[in-house]
Structures are given as structure tokens and as C-alpha cells.
Amino acid sequence: MSIVVIAIWAVVILVGLGLLTMLVFGARSLAHGKIKPLSMVIVIFPIVLLGIMGLVLGDWPLAAIYTFFIVFLVATLSLFLSGIRGLFT
């Protein structure tokens, strides 16, 4: 086995451990009331959307592209509406 394959697996394992750690501590913070549930929904939304789009379309790269554009559109729209709301208050 070459050093490149070992390095790739090391990166994949470290990223997986990092994600697992974030998930565990995020759930812990949610259980202790240190984080608002809406904040958690905002973070989880792209992941859930990607999963749904990937299963529906059956083409994961296309689902990732669609997810990116949908999340970008929602973020832009929310910033625009927040600015409009600030204009009238």
C-alpha cells in the first residue's frame, strides 16, 4: 500500500472523527439548553436537503449542486428580507 492511500485514509478517518465529535457535543449542548433548536435546524438543513435530493435524484453530484443553489438562494432571500425588515423598523 502506498503512502498516498494511507494519507487519504488518515484524512478520511480524522474528518469522520471530527464530525462525530461535533455531533456528540452539539447534541450535548442541545440537551443542556446551551443552543437554540432553531440554530441546530439551520445547520442541519443543508445535510438533510442533500440526503433527500440524493435519494430522489439518484445522482449525488447533481444533488450536491442543486443543494448548493437552493441553500444559496434561501440564504440570499433571508438576508434580503432581514434588510427589508430593518428598513421599516
URGI-V15379 format. One record per residue. D_FIRST is the distance of its C-alpha to the first C-alpha in Angstrom with 2 decimals. Layout:
D_FIRST + D_FIRST
This chain:
0.00 + 3.78 + 6.77 + 8.37 + 6.70 + 7.29 + 10.60 + 11.56 + 11.30 + 13.17 + 15.75 + 16.25 + 16.85 + 19.17 + 21.05 + 21.51 + 22.86 + 25.08 + 26.48 + 27.12 + 28.91 + 31.01 + 31.94 + 33.01 + 35.04 + 36.49 + 37.72 + 39.10 + 40.93 + 42.30 + 43.53 + 45.22 + 46.88 + 45.29 + 44.17 + 46.23 + 45.09 + 45.69 + 43.15 + 40.55 + 41.54 + 41.17 + 37.60 + 36.65 + 38.49 + 35.79 + 33.17 + 35.64 + 36.77 + 33.25 + 32.76 + 36.14 + 35.75 + 32.33 + 33.77 + 36.97 + 35.59 + 32.46 + 30.84 + 28.86 + 28.65 + 32.39 + 33.04 + 31.34 + 33.55 + 36.64 + 35.89 + 35.62 + 38.95 + 40.67 + 39.67 + 40.68 + 43.99 + 44.69 + 44.01 + 46.21 + 48.91 + 48.93 + 49.25 + 52.06 + 53.89 + 53.53 + 55.07 + 57.87 + 58.57 + 58.76 + 61.16 + 63.66 + 63.50
